[in-house]
Amino acid sequence: LSSQVVSALIADEEATVLQACEVIVRDAAWRRGELRDAGAVAPLVRLLIQAGTAWSRMTACGACTALARLAHGSRALQDDICAAGAIAPLTRLLAPTPPRVPPDVAGGAAKGARSERLTLLACDALASVVTGNAANQSAACDNAATVALVRLLQDGNTDAVRWQALTALMGLVANSDRGQRAAVEAGAVVSLVSILNQGVERKRYGMPDDLLPGVLGALALLCHNQPAHQDILRDADGIALVVWVMRAYRGESASGGAARKLVRQAVETLVVLVASNPASQDAACVCGAVGLLVEVLRI
């Protein structure tokens, strides 16, 4: 079956290629070894490289999904996918989603949706390929993946795209000194603080902000054991904003649920942001973090 799937991946018919990708997605968890031995990685990466026309973008979506499933939890397949040259085309597919075309303009809405879907799937595939793999994290930095992901965090992209970009960014910087530095140099701190500021406004008007957990997680990973990054974040008012999250959601956290988890995550993030950094600790105290921590411990 695996050899038949690989043969289908190099077919000229879109339906045949997409069906092969679907089989890989369905069977990846228990056929990884077979699919790897049959040579499934190379044709999937080729589909990414060819993504240019509408037809090839459809097959690239299938390839991204298949590669994400193959790479997830498999160091050997992560290595194979990177060695096959997947990082560069995946990074190219992270281009920010263009402004949506009005639905009444020649299928504009459908085109915008397809473009966003490919961006989302490319983020997911990149996250699966680099997470927990230092060599692949470095390869992603070599291909400026951090720059592309930070651009996706900026205004003009949907929350869905920003969330997937956050997930991929966290996979790229976790336990990676080079990934941390590359992300900060690309402006990740400024973009993350901007999203926190938007969260302030949303909360003020009673609107939910599903991005906050991802932003807090990314900030903690960027600043872990990085005093210089802690300083950059402090100077950008990031500590004040994390304390604001604690303050804004502490009342709701008494009833448990998502608000309690968010407050706990804000506390854990704050600990990382001020660890072994007297200036950041002072900034947290000035923002009223000590009193809030006492309140949170009582909840």
Salt bridges, closest charged atoms under 4 A:
ASP27 OD1 - ARG26 NE 2.91
ASP27 OD2 - ARG31 NE 3.62
GLU34 OE1 - ARG31 NH1 2.77
ASP79 OD1 - ARG75 NE 3.35
ASP80 OD2 - ARG36 NE 2.35
GLU116 OE1 - ARG100 NH2 2.73
ASP142 OD1 - ARG178 NH2 2.39
ASP155 OD1 - ARG162 NH2 2.93
ASP159 OD2 - ARG202 NH1 2.91
ASP177 OD2 - ARG181 NE 2.81
GLU201 OE2 - ARG204 NH1 2.71
ASP231 OD1 - ARG234 NH1 2.79
ASP235 OD1 - ARG234 NE 3.82
GLU252 OE2 - LYS203 NZ 2.09
GLU295 OE1 - ARG250 NE 2.68
